[in-house]
Amino acid sequence: MAERAFDKIMQGLKEMDAYQKGKLKARKRTLKIEPIRAYDAKKVKNLRKELLNLTQTAFAGVCGVSNKTVEAWESGKNMPSGSACRLFELIENDPEALERGGILSIS
């Protein structure tokens, strides 16, 4: 087992050396990360009520936050964090993703 790990490390080092000397081409990926959309009180409430048809309690469970947090978002007292806004974007783009991902079960 240790020999296998050593061999893999050595192979990686040899490939790195070949790349630095221009003898090996490396794969290159370019990532474009879209800016996070902002969600105000009206957008959060619309997402919860109109798109998902959930109570504040159920929506809080989906988002992993307390009821008070959802209340604060919807009243405009607090703004959702970046990670919450990313979740909202995913939900807006694909409302069924919650069910497919096993996060929400509707019967």
N, C-alpha and C positions, 0 to 999 in steps of 0.2 A: 504494500500500500504506500509506504513512504517512498519507494523507488518510483512509483507511478507519478506521485506528486512532484518529485524532483525532476523527472523527465519532462513533465509539462512546464515546469518553471524554466528549465533550460531551453526548451523549444521556444517559449515566449521571449526569452532574452535574445536568442539567435534571430528571431523574427524582428525584434526591435532594432537590433544591430543592422540587419539587412535593410530595414526601412530607412534608418538614419543615413545609410550609405547610398540610398537611392536604388537599391536592387529589388525592393519589394514595394508594391503599392498598397496602401491601406484603404479600407473602405471609409467613406466620408458621408456623414449625414448632416443635413442642415435642418435645424428645428426652428419652427416659428410658433411662438406661444402667444396666443391672442390675449389682449388685455382683459382683465376681469371687469365684467359689467357691474355697474352699481345697481342696487335694489333699494328703492325707497319704500316707505310704508305701504303705499298704494300697490306697488308691484308685488310685494311679499303677500299681501292679503289676496290679490288677484290670483297669484300662483296657487295659494292654498285653497281658496274657495272655488274659483272658476275652473282652473285646470285640473286640480286633484280632487276637489270636492271633499276636503277633509276638515275635521274640527281642529281647533288650535291644539288640543291635546294630542291628536293623532299626528298632526304635522310636527309637533315638538318631538314626538317619538321617532319619526322619520329622520329628522335633522339631528337627533342626538342632543337636544337642548331641553331646557325646562319650559313649562307653559309660560312662565314670567318672561322668558327671553322672547318667545313668539309674540306675546302681548306688547313688549317694548318695541319690537321691530314694527309691528302693525300700527302702533300709536305714534311712531316717529321718534320715540324717546331714545332708542338706540338704533344704530345701523348694523346690518349683518356683517360679519367678518369676511375676509377674503375667501376662506374655505367654504363658508356657508353660501356665498355668492356663486362660487364655482359649482356647488351642488345644485343651486337653483338653475344655473345655465344648463346643466346636464338634464335636469327635469324638464325645462322648457323645450329643449331640443328633442327629447325623447321621453314623454311622460310614462310610457310603459316600462321604462328601464327599471323602475323601482320594483315592479312585479317580477320581471325577468330575473333581476338580481336577488330575489328572495327577501327584499327589504320590506315589502308591503304585500299583503295577501288580501284580496277583496273577494268576499263571497256573498 
